[in-house]
Amino acid sequence: MNAPQEQVIKMYAKREEIYPREIDGRYARLRWLFVWLTQLAFYCTPWLQWNGRQALLFDLTTRKFYIFGLVLWPQDFIYLAALLIISAYLLFLATAIAGRVWCGFACPQTVYTEIFLWIERKIEGQRSARIALDRQPPSLRKYAKKSAKHLAWGAVALWTGFTFVGYFTPITELMGEVVTLNFGPWEWFWVLFYGFATYGNAGWMREQVCKYMCPYARFQSSMFDRDTLIITYDSQRGEPRGPLSKNTHGNGGSCIDCSLCVQVCPTGIDIRHGLQYECIGCAACVDACNNVMDKTGQARGLIRYSTERAMEDHMTPTEIRRRAMRPRVKIYTAVLGLIVLATCSALFLRTPLKLDVIRDRGSMGREVEDGMIENVYRLQIMNTSEKAHLYKIAVGGLPTLAQATADHVMVEATETKAYPVRLRVAHGTGQTGSNKIQVTLTAVDDPSLHVKESAVFIVPR
């Protein structure tokens, strides 16, 4: 009896290479518009100057975040948290209205994949030429094209990593370090790390990031409903699909089964099978199908942006727009508006001056000349504005409380200063132990800029 042969069962299917076909159309041009807008903003913003410094800089070394005319400190982290919440709600709102429109047009993965695909097409050729090149046996021509492509990808990735680090280290200093070959170890690490991530995600992994790594693809369905705009295939009009000759004689649907909608898809799906989580909503299939409909003399819209309800009830575009402002969208909009209003109000009313009064715990209160009782404090003054100020120090809370040190202090723009202060009271003033006092800091050039902090004055037994 023959021994049973071993059988290998593969748990995961081998990835099939996707060669997205280039397409021209309304949504393709819109996608490239977002590529230009996002990348001009990303690459150019670090070079913008504001009041003699970088306009947008998250300086982790000095723990200051410069956002154009706004300077945030670690104590202002709540504003950065609010910005993240606003961004999240914007994404939720956009998803509820138009599905994965962010993924299809503005997501960094989509943007850099478009850039890397453009480089690939310029060097290796269009879709058929790339497929043929990959199937060819090794040759000098093949290695030359592949090497040129990867060198171009690497250059874009490294410049992207350099720009990313330029948001955390002043980019002019960073450029000087590049010229003098004086890069620090952390700069090297983050430039190479972010550059490698860009190179790997946009050059190699591409659709796998959207399919398997991006969590948004997994939970987006919780924000969808029957009135969310999605890429849809009109099966009632398109089926039964068949060659153009069959369609011409009236025996088939509008779909001529040319498969262009599949060839242009960056994730390699067939939209004619219905909504799939891999669909990023880029509308490349819409452009491809509209071009085919134009050539065959049929009406556009076989594949289009629509909603499940609109497809079932044959709704007009006006009815679709009317259904867009449904309760879920109104709630998202209201919450988003309240958060934006609260954040803007807090920023507008924010005092660009912070004061901490720290009593010297090494001295619980001592008697000095003339029988006066003295306490020593350290004023931690933070001038968060971009203008130097001379501040007047005033104290109160006890009848004879006075300062034994200078009552004016200069603090430079966006600086923190520790200023020692000695306060005294006459013998017999106040009760034994802790007495509440107040320290007020007022800008001499702008009396409206002031802050008051409480402290305690110790009168020894």
C-alpha positions in Angstrom: 0.0 0.0 0.0 1.4 3.4 -1.0 2.1 5.9 1.7 -0.2 9.0 1.5 1.5 11.9 -0.1 1.9 15.1 1.9 -0.3 17.9 0.9 0.6 21.6 1.4 -2.3 23.9 2.2 -1.6 27.6 1.9 -3.5 29.7 4.4 -2.9 32.9 2.6 -3.2 33.6 -1.1 -0.2 34.9 -2.9 -0.5 38.6 -3.7 -1.3 39.3 -7.4 0.6 42.3 -8.7 -1.7 45.2 -9.7 -0.8 47.4 -12.6 -3.2 50.3 -12.4 -4.0 51.8 -15.9 -3.6 55.5 -16.3 -6.9 57.3 -17.0 -8.0 60.8 -17.7 -11.2 62.3 -16.5 -12.9 64.6 -14.1 -12.0 62.7 -11.0 -8.5 61.9 -12.1 -7.8 65.6 -12.6 -9.4 66.3 -9.2 -7.2 63.7 -7.6 -4.1 65.3 -9.1 -5.3 68.7 -7.9 -5.3 67.3 -4.3 -1.8 65.8 -4.9 -0.5 69.2 -5.9 -2.3 71.0 -3.0 -1.3 68.6 -0.3 2.3 68.3 -1.4 2.9 72.0 -2.0 1.6 72.5 1.5 3.7 69.7 3.0 7.0 70.6 1.2 6.7 74.4 1.3 5.3 75.1 4.8 8.5 74.4 6.7 10.3 77.1 4.7 7.8 79.8 5.5 9.0 82.4 8.0 6.9 84.2 10.7 8.4 86.9 12.9 11.9 85.8 12.1 11.4 82.1 12.9 9.9 79.1 11.2 6.1 79.6 10.8 5.1 76.0 11.6 7.5 74.2 14.0 7.0 71.6 16.7 10.2 72.2 18.6 10.4 69.3 21.0 13.8 70.4 22.3 12.5 73.6 23.8 9.0 72.2 24.2 7.4 74.9 22.1 4.9 74.5 19.3 4.9 77.4 16.8 1.8 77.5 14.6 2.2 80.7 12.6 1.3 83.5 15.1 0.4 81.1 17.9 2.9 79.7 20.4 1.8 76.7 22.4 3.6 75.2 25.4 3.2 71.8 27.1 0.5 73.4 29.3 -1.4 74.2 26.1 -1.6 70.6 25.0 -5.4 70.8 25.3 -5.5 72.9 22.1 -3.6 70.2 20.2 -6.0 67.6 21.5 -8.9 69.8 20.4 -7.3 70.0 16.9 -7.1 66.2 16.7 -10.8 65.9 17.8 -11.8 68.5 15.2 -9.9 66.5 12.5 -11.6 63.3 13.6 -15.0 64.8 13.5 -14.3 66.3 10.0 -13.4 62.8 8.9 -16.6 61.3 10.4 -18.7 64.0 8.7 -17.0 63.6 5.3 -17.5 59.8 5.6 -21.1 60.0 6.5 -21.8 62.3 3.5 -19.4 61.0 0.8 -17.9 57.7 2.1 -14.2 57.2 1.7 -13.7 60.5 -0.2 -10.7 61.2 2.1 -9.0 57.9 1.2 -9.6 58.4 -2.5 -8.3 62.0 -2.9 -6.3 63.3 0.1 -4.9 60.4 2.1 -1.1 60.4 2.2 -1.1 56.8 1.1 -3.2 57.6 -2.0 -1.2 60.8 -2.7 2.2 59.2 -2.6 1.0 56.1 -4.5 -0.1 58.4 -7.3 3.3 60.1 -7.3 5.2 56.8 -7.3 2.9 55.4 -10.1 3.6 58.5 -12.2 7.3 58.0 -11.8 6.9 54.3 -12.7 4.9 55.2 -15.8 7.5 57.7 -16.9 10.4 55.2 -16.6 8.8 51.8 -17.4 5.9 52.9 -19.6 2.2 52.4 -19.5 0.4 49.4 -18.1 1.0 46.9 -20.9 4.7 47.9 -21.1 5.1 47.4 -17.3 3.5 44.0 -17.4 5.7 43.0 -20.3 8.9 44.3 -18.6 8.1 42.3 -15.4 7.6 39.1 -17.5 10.9 39.5 -19.4 13.9 37.5 -18.4 16.7 39.4 -16.6 18.5 41.8 -19.0 20.7 44.9 -18.8 17.7 47.0 -20.1 15.4 45.6 -17.4 17.9 46.3 -14.6 18.5 49.8 -15.9 14.8 50.7 -15.9 14.2 49.1 -12.5 17.3 50.8 -11.0 16.3 54.2 -12.4 12.8 53.8 -11.0 13.9 52.8 -7.5 16.5 55.6 -7.4 13.8 58.1 -8.3 11.5 56.6 -5.6 14.4 56.8 -3.1 15.1 60.4 -3.9 11.4 61.4 -3.3 11.2 59.3 -0.2 14.4 60.8 1.3 13.2 64.3 0.6 9.9 63.5 2.2 11.7 62.2 5.3 13.9 65.3 5.4 10.8 67.6 5.1 9.0 65.6 7.8 11.9 66.1 10.3 11.9 69.8 9.3 8.7 70.2 11.1 10.4 69.2 14.4 13.9 70.7 13.8 14.3 74.1 12.2 14.6 73.2 8.5 17.2 75.8 7.8 19.4 74.3 10.5 18.7 70.9 9.1 19.7 71.9 5.6 23.0 73.4 7.0 23.7 70.0 8.7 23.1 68.3 5.4 25.5 70.6 3.6 28.2 70.2 6.3 27.5 66.4 6.7 26.8 67.1 10.4 23.6 65.2 10.8 22.8 64.1 14.3 21.8 60.4 15.1 18.2 61.2 15.7 17.9 63.3 12.5 19.4 60.4 10.6 17.0 57.9 12.2 13.8 59.8 11.5 14.8 60.9 8.0 15.6 57.3 7.1 12.7 55.9 9.0 10.1 58.1 7.4 11.7 57.9 4.0 11.8 54.1 4.2 8.1 54.1 5.2 7.2 56.3 2.3 9.3 54.2 -0.1 7.8 50.9 1.2 4.2 52.0 1.5 3.9 53.9 -1.8 6.3 51.9 -3.9 5.9 48.3 -2.8 2.9 47.7 -0.5 0.4 50.2 -2.1 -3.0 48.6 -2.0 -2.0 46.3 0.8 -1.8 49.2 3.2 -5.4 50.1 2.3 -6.6 46.5 2.5 -4.9 45.1 5.5 -3.1 47.8 7.5 -5.4 50.8 7.5 -7.9 50.6 10.4 -10.2 53.1 8.7 -11.1 50.5 6.1 -12.4 48.2 8.9 -14.6 50.6 10.9 -15.8 52.9 8.1 -18.9 50.8 7.6 -20.2 52.0 11.0 -20.4 55.5 9.6 -22.1 54.4 6.4 -25.9 54.3 5.9 -28.2 54.0 2.9 -27.8 57.7 2.1 -24.0 57.8 2.1 -22.4 58.5 -1.3 -20.5 55.5 -2.6 -19.1 54.3 -5.9 -22.0 52.3 -7.4 -22.5 50.2 -10.5 -26.0 50.4 -12.0 -26.6 46.7 -12.6 -30.2 47.3 -13.8 -28.8 49.3 -16.7 -25.6 47.4 -17.2 -26.7 43.8 -17.1 -26.6 41.5 -18.9 -23.1 42.6 -19.9 -21.6 41.6 -23.2 -19.7 42.7 -26.2 -20.5 46.0 -27.9 -22.1 44.1 -30.9 -24.6 42.4 -28.6 -25.4 45.7 -26.9 -25.8 47.4 -30.3 -28.6 45.0 -31.3 -30.4 45.6 -28.1 -29.8 42.2 -26.6 -27.6 43.3 -23.7 -27.0 45.9 -21.0 -24.9 49.0 -21.3 -21.8 47.3 -19.9 -19.6 46.0 -22.7 -17.4 44.0 -20.3 -14.3 45.9 -21.4 -12.8 45.4 -17.8 -11.4 49.0 -17.9 -13.0 49.7 -14.5 -10.9 46.8 -13.1 -7.7 47.8 -14.9 -7.7 51.4 -13.5 -8.6 50.4 -9.9 -5.6 50.9 -7.6 -6.8 48.1 -5.3 -7.7 45.7 -8.1 -11.4 45.1 -7.3 -14.3 44.8 -9.7 -16.8 47.4 -8.7 -19.5 45.5 -10.6 -19.6 43.0 -7.7 -21.0 45.7 -5.4 -19.6 47.8 -2.6 -16.4 46.3 -1.1 -14.3 47.4 1.8 -11.2 47.5 -0.4 -12.8 50.4 -2.5 -11.2 53.6 -1.5 -13.7 55.8 -3.4 -11.1 57.3 -5.8 -13.6 57.2 -8.7 -11.0 56.0 -11.3 -13.6 53.4 -12.5 -16.1 56.2 -12.9 -13.7 58.1 -15.3 -12.9 54.9 -17.2 -16.6 53.9 -17.6 -17.6 57.4 -18.6 -14.9 57.4 -21.3 -16.2 54.1 -22.6 -19.8 55.4 -22.6 -18.7 58.4 -24.6 -17.0 56.3 -27.2 -20.0 53.9 -27.5 -22.5 56.7 -27.7 -24.3 55.9 -24.5 -25.2 58.0 -21.5 -22.7 58.5 -18.7 -23.3 57.2 -15.2 -23.2 53.4 -15.5 -20.7 53.6 -12.7 -21.2 56.8 -10.6 -21.3 58.3 -7.2 -24.7 57.5 -5.7 -26.4 56.0 -2.6 -28.0 52.6 -1.9 -31.3 54.3 -1.4 -31.0 56.3 -4.6 -30.2 53.2 -6.7 -33.2 51.4 -5.2 -35.7 54.2 -5.5 -34.2 55.8 -8.7 -33.7 59.1 -7.0 -32.7 62.3 -8.9 -29.5 64.2 -8.0 -31.6 66.8 -6.3 -33.3 64.2 -4.1 -29.9 62.8 -3.2 -28.6 66.2 -2.1 -31.8 66.7 -0.1 -31.3 63.4 1.7 -27.7 64.4 2.5 -28.7 66.6 5.4 -30.1 63.7 7.5 -30.1 63.5 11.3 -26.7 61.8 11.5 -25.0 64.6 9.4 -26.8 67.3 11.4 -25.5 65.8 14.7 -21.9 65.6 13.4 -22.1 69.1 12.0 -23.5 70.5 15.3 -21.0 68.8 17.5 -18.1 69.8 15.1 -19.4 73.4 15.2 -19.5 73.5 19.0 -16.0 72.1 19.3 -14.6 74.6 16.7 -16.4 77.5 18.4 -15.2 76.4 21.9 -11.6 76.0 20.7 -11.5 79.3 18.8 -13.1 81.1 21.8 -10.5 79.6 24.1 -7.7 80.6 21.9 -9.0 84.1 21.5 -9.5 84.6 25.2 -6.2 82.9 26.1 -3.9 85.1 28.1 -0.3 84.8 26.7 1.1 84.9 30.2 1.5 82.2 32.8 2.7 82.5 36.4 3.5 79.9 39.0 4.5 81.0 42.5 6.7 78.5 44.2 7.7 79.1 47.8 11.2 78.1 49.0 10.5 75.1 51.1 14.0 75.3 52.6 12.9 78.4 54.5 9.6 78.2 56.3 9.7 81.9 57.2 12.5 83.7 59.0 13.0 86.9 61.1 15.2 89.5 59.5 16.4 93.0 60.4 13.9 95.3 62.1 11.9 92.3 63.3 10.4 91.7 59.8 9.2 88.3 58.8 10.5 87.2 55.4 9.5 84.4 53.0 11.3 83.5 49.8 9.6 82.6 46.5 10.4 81.8 43.0 8.2 83.2 40.3 8.1 81.0 37.2 7.0 83.4 34.5 6.1 82.2 31.0 5.7 84.8 28.3 4.0 82.9 25.5 3.6 85.9 23.2 6.1 86.8 20.5 6.9 90.2 22.1 9.1 91.0 25.0 7.4 92.5 28.0 8.4 94.4 31.2 6.1 93.1 34.0 5.3 94.8 37.3 5.0 92.5 40.3 2.3 93.4 42.9 1.5 91.6 46.1 -1.5 91.7 48.5 -3.4 89.7 51.1 -1.7 90.9 54.3 -1.7 94.5 55.6 2.1 95.2 55.7 3.1 92.8 52.9 5.9 94.3 50.8 8.7 93.3 48.4 12.3 93.3 49.4 13.4 92.8 45.8 12.8 94.7 42.6 9.2 94.8 41.5 9.8 94.8 37.8 11.1 92.0 35.6 11.8 91.8 31.9 10.9 88.5 30.1 11.8 88.1 26.4 9.4 86.8 23.8 8.4 83.1 24.1 10.7 82.6 27.1 10.4 81.2 30.6 12.1 83.0 33.4 12.6 82.1 37.1 12.7 85.2 39.2 13.4 85.1 42.9 11.3 87.3 45.1 11.6 88.1 48.9 8.4 89.2 50.6 8.2 90.7 54.1 5.6 91.6 56.7 6.0 93.6 60.0 6.2 91.6 63.2 2.7 90.8 64.5 1.0 90.9 61.1 -1.1 87.9 60.2 -1.7 84.7 62.1 0.8 82.1 63.1 1.2 79.5 60.3 -0.2 79.9 56.8 -1.6 83.2 55.5 -3.1 83.5 52.0 -1.6 86.1 49.7 -1.8 87.0 46.0 0.9 87.8 43.5 -0.2 89.8 40.5 1.9 90.2 37.3 1.0 93.0 34.9 2.6 94.1 31.6 3.7 97.7 31.8 3.1 98.3 28.1 -0.3 96.6 28.2 -2.2 96.6 31.5 -4.9 94.3 30.1 -2.2 91.6 30.0 -2.1 90.4 33.6 -2.4 87.3 35.7 -3.0 86.6 39.5 -1.8 83.6 41.4 -2.4 82.6 45.1 0.3 81.6 47.5 0.8 81.3 51.2 3.0 83.3 53.6 4.3 81.5 56.6 4.5 83.3 60.0 6.7 81.3 62.4 5.7 80.7 66.0 
